[in-house]
Amino acid sequence: MSRTIVRYALSLGAGILAGFLCRLMGVPTPAPPWIALVGLLGIFLGESGGRTLLTRLRRRSAPSSDAPAPDGGESARRANGRKNRRA
């Protein structure tokens, strides 16, 4: 199993254990209501979907000559830095 799946499984297990212990002690769970959880899911999906959409749009609109150099764009930054140096 990958590390990510193990982390999610451990997190889920800890949540189930916490909920079970809260029920045994007779205290309300500290979890938000379901509607808040659905809202959090919407925020997560919107953020990840927005990132994907913006990345695709940027790739389409960027001309191939503006592609970063293999060194991470350092050579382009150095060339621009020479032009924009303060006196």
N, C-alpha and C positions, 0 to 999 in steps of 0.2 A: 504494500500500500504506500501511496505517496505521503510525504510529510503533511501536506495540506489536509488530506482526508483524515489523517490521524488527529490533527489539531481540531478539526470540526467535530469529530466523534468525541474527543475528550471534552470539548466545550458543551456539547449536547448532553453528555453523561453528567457533567457537573451541574448543569441546569436542572436535569431531571432529579438528581440527588437533592439539590437545594429545595426544589418544589416538594419533594416527598417529606423532607425534614420539616418544612414549614407546615405541612398538613398534619404531621404527627404532633407538633407542638401547639397546633391550633392557632397559629398566627397567620394573617393574610400574607400572601406572597408579595414580594417587593417588585414584581414585574408590572409593566404598564398594561393597560387594557388592550384588548385585541386590535381595536381601531388604531391605536398608536403604533402597534407592531406592523400593521399593514402600511401605515404612513412611512415608517422607517424602510420597509421593503421598497416602497415607491421611490424614496430618496435614493436608495442604493441603485435601483434599476435605472433611474434617470441619470445619475452621475456616471455610471459605467456605459450606458447607451450614448450619452452625450459625448463622452471621451472617444468612443469608437467612431461616432458620426463626424466629429470635428477632425479626427485624424484622417479619415477617408477624404473629407472635403479638402483638407490642406494638401494631401498628396495629389489630388486631381488638379488643384489650382496652381501648384508650384511648378514653374518651368524646370525642365531637367537641368539647365545650367545653374540653377540656384541650389542644387543638391549639395549637402554638406560634404566637405572633404573627408576622406577615410580617417583622418586623424581627429575627427569630431568637430571639425570646423575651425580648428585653431589657426590654420593658415589664412583663412578668410578673415578671421577676427584680427589677426596681426596686420593684414593688408589694410583693413578699414581703420585700425588704430593709428596707422601712420598718417592717414588723411585727416583724422579728427583730433590729432594731438593739440593740446593747448600750448600757446606760446609763453 
